[in-house]
């Protein structure tokens, strides 16, 4: 069992930056691929980024490449999402999730989810 709690969301202007954190409970955090997803109002949940269990490999959605960086600290049971040059299209609830599948981009392959943190980018 893994419990996930996101933090760091908020209101930011276009071009601004935010760093999201996701703190995990449990001693098996380092065995999971971790992912970030987002869901805008009226839209389906979409993949943002994922990182392998040891943090060696990452994968990003095309829409965020070059602006967003995923990282993790297994000693702290935490995964991060550094977001730069934000625009209004990035406005959404951001969720972190844990998966047993390597670098999965499909929400259906993630077992554990956090409650989400709101990110709002004003124009």
RANOR-V386927 format. One line per field, one symbol per residue. ss: DSSP state (H for helix, E for strand, - for the rest). psi: psi as a letter, one per 20 degrees, with the letter a starting at -180 (. if undefined). burial: I if it has 24 or more other ideal C-beta (glycine too) atoms within 12 Angstrom, else O. A space follows every 50 residues. Layout:
BEGIN
ss->???
psi->???
burial->???
END
This chain:
BEGIN
ss->---EEEE--EEEE----EEEEEEE----HHH-EEEEEEE------EEEEE E------EEE-------EEEEEE----EEEEEE----HHH-EEEEEEEE- ------HHH--EE---EEEEEE-
psi->ppppoqrirapqqpiaqqoqqopqrqjjgiippqqprqoqpjrqpqpgqq qrhijhqrqqqhiipihppqrqnhhjlqqqopprlqrhiiprppqqqpqi polqiphijpgqqaiqppppoq.
burial->OIOIIIIIIOOIOOOOOIIIIIIIOOOOIIOIIIIIIIIOOOOOIIIIII IIIOIOOIIIIOOIOOIIIIIIOOOOIIIIIIIOOIIOOIIIIIIIIIIO OOIIIOIOOIOIIIOIIIIIIOO
END
